[in-house]
Every structure is written in C-alpha cells, then in structure tokens.
Amino acid sequence: MQPLRFTGRTLDVLDQTLLPEQEVWETCDTYELVAEAIEKMKVRGAPAIGATAAYGIAIGAQQGLELSKGEFLSYLEGVCERLAKTRPTAVNLFWAIKRMRGLIQTNADLDVADLTKLIIAEANLIAEEDVRLNKQMGQHGLPYIPENARILTHCNTGSLATVDYGTALGVIRAAHDAGRNVTVYADETRPYLQGARLTAFELHRDNIPVTVVTDSMAGYLMQQGMVDLVIVGADRITANGDAANKIGTYSLAVLAKHHGIPFYVAAPMSTVDYELETGASIEIEQRSADEVVFIGGKRMAPEGVSALHPAFDVTPHELITAIITDRGAVESPDEERMAKLK
Ligand SMILES: CSC[C@H]1O[C@H](OP(=O)(O)O)[C@H](O)[C@@H]1O
C-alpha cells in the first residue's frame, strides 16, 4: 500500500498515525500541510520523507505561480527551508531538497510556469526511481536470505516507509516472492509502534507470515535459537558504514553480535551521507516525551514524570554484517568498502 498519491495539484497522504484501524487520506494542497504531515509522522520513513518533501516543493511552486520571477525564486527557497526543518535525521529529506534546489538553480532562467512544470516532473521522477531502486535492492538482498529463514525486523521499512515496495521489507518481499518460505518476527517498535501497526499490516496483507513481538523479546528469541537473521532499514548511513535507524536498532545489533546472528541494513544510496565520516556526527531527533508516555491517548506514566524520546540510535559499522543497497551489497562495511559504492 503506497503512502503517497500525487494528483497533479495536491499530495494525498495516507495518515499512518491512524493505521491499521483506519485508512484515512489527508489532502495536502499547500507545502505547509506537507511539512506538517512529515513533522506529525502522518508520513514517515526515510525514502517516503524524501519523496514527500520533493512533492511539497512542487505544490509550493504551484502556490507561487502568480509571483514575479524574482519573487518566485526567493519564495521557493523559503519553501525548501520550511521542509528542511521538519525532521533532522533521515538524510533522504535533505538529499531530495538538495536535488530540487539544484534543478531550480540550473533552470532559473525559465519562466515561473515552465520552471514549475520541471519541478513537478522531478518530484515524479524521484518517486518513480525510489520504487525501481527498492526492487533492485530486493534482488541484491536475496543471496543473504536462506530458505525458511526466520527473520527479525525492526520498525517499518516497507511500502509505507518508501514510495512503494520497501527497503528491508523489500528484501523480505523479494525472498518471499522467490519462494524462500520466510517468516518474520516484527518488533512492535515503541513508542510509535511502526512494527505492530505498520509492518504487521503490510506483511499480513501480502500473506507473508508475521508475528508481532515486543522490543524486549528480541534477546529471548535469539537466545532460544528462533532467529536466523536480522534485517533493518536506515535513515542515514555515514561514509564508514555507521547507520542511524529507529531507536532500538543498536540493541538488536549488539544482541545479534553476541548470538552470532547476521545483521543486515538495507537502504537506497539516497540514505548514504558521504559528507559525514562517522555516525557520531548524525543528529538524533528528539521527539515529544508525550509520544512515550501516552499510548492511544491514554497516559501510562504519572503526570509530571519526565520521559526521554530519542527517535533513532546509531549502529557502528563493526556490528553490521552487510549493507544492502540498490547498487549492491557491502559486506563488513568500512570507509574503504563504502567508497566503492560511489
Ligand atoms: C525505509 S526507511 C524506514 C526507517 O524510517 C523509520 O523512522 P520513522 O518511522 O521515524 O520515519 C525507521 O528508522 C525505519 O527504519
């Protein structure tokens, strides 16, 4: 199920805060609404955020069609800046905005209407590329998924986290479609519950066997010999192969190392940030404590008690068996091996 629908005038966003009980589409006819949809995690997932931002710029351009050329270019820069402030960790957001800024600068001599058409076409191209590259990534991941593999995954990395098909879930889909008879344990992934609400939703619809487990069960499952491999997504991978991903991923990597279980990261090249040398430089989004202490609108911790909510953590490359991308896989990733993907 794709999370985005661009109608040519609006971006319709499947509100993921309401899944799996309700499938509600929100029509975003301004770039401000697109920015809010990203901030409120109505749309989430690194590649999905990138494509959404690109469409946000396209809708913003359409809002500015009556401006003079000079006003239009500075207005578009304001649109880009607004979207860049939505979430700090997923590099795909900044990758998409940089790509759109480059297009605008290269074609700044065009009139407002023609430049807007180019911007819309580029947003559509980013979306189309994402699906194609995810399917390529799925094939590059196949060699790492044995017959009857029992796979543990974290958060949601499927169609709902991308334009379609998914990254880590894309590898799982490719293995399922190749007849590998895979089964999946989906970490519920507190506090937003992407695993229980979104990954289980996607895999159940695709008839891929899935069992929801609490995040705290991961070590037990590995200790009982119930997991053959772990595969997760990423929001930003640095030049040395360190990978930022949903909070709880680092814990999984440490457990997998202890139990001698392969730990894979699947991400498109738009998630690799060669400008950062190591994961220590990645900004970790700190979200509202209310998202931790409230579940379904019900308070779980006493009023006045504080809560932490780092939305991501960083897994050092030494704990990663291989990084699977649309350009191929890097085993035992390090700076030298990651550079070969460029
Ligand atoms: C395919 S990237 C998905 C990636 O994004 C998720 O974060 P969020 O749900 O907060 O956007 C999580 O880190 C996933 O691995």
The ligand as a Tripos MOL2 file, in Angstrom:
@<TRIPOS>MOLECULE
LIG
   15    15     1     0     0
SMALL
NO_CHARGES

@<TRIPOS>ATOM
      1 C1         12.8790    2.6550    4.8240 C.3       1 LIG1
      2 S1         13.4990    3.7710    5.9460 S.3       1 LIG1
      3 C2         12.4790    3.4760    7.3000 C.3       1 LIG1
      4 C3         13.1070    3.9730    8.5490 C.3       1 LIG1
      5 O1         12.4350    5.1620    8.9770 O.3       1 LIG1
      6 C4         11.8950    4.8820   10.2390 C.3       1 LIG1
      7 O2         11.8570    6.0120   11.0610 O.3       1 LIG1
      8 P1         10.4770    6.8490   11.2060 P.3       1 LIG1
      9 O3          9.3620    5.8480   11.2560 O.co2     1 LIG1
     10 O4         10.6710    7.6110   12.4940 O.co2     1 LIG1
     11 O5         10.4360    7.7540    9.9930 O.co2     1 LIG1
     12 C5         12.7950    3.8290   10.8140 C.3       1 LIG1
     13 O6         14.0120    4.3500   11.2440 O.3       1 LIG1
     14 C6         12.9510    2.9440    9.6190 C.3       1 LIG1
     15 O7         13.9940    2.0550    9.6330 O.3       1 LIG1
@<TRIPOS>BOND
     1     1     2 1
     2     2     3 1
     3     3     4 1
     4     4     5 1
     5     4    14 1
     6     5     6 1
     7     6     7 1
     8     6    12 1
     9     7     8 1
    10     8     9 2
    11     8    10 1
    12     8    11 1
    13    12    13 1
    14    12    14 1
    15    14    15 1
@<TRIPOS>SUBSTRUCTURE
     1 LIG1         1 GROUP 0 **** ****
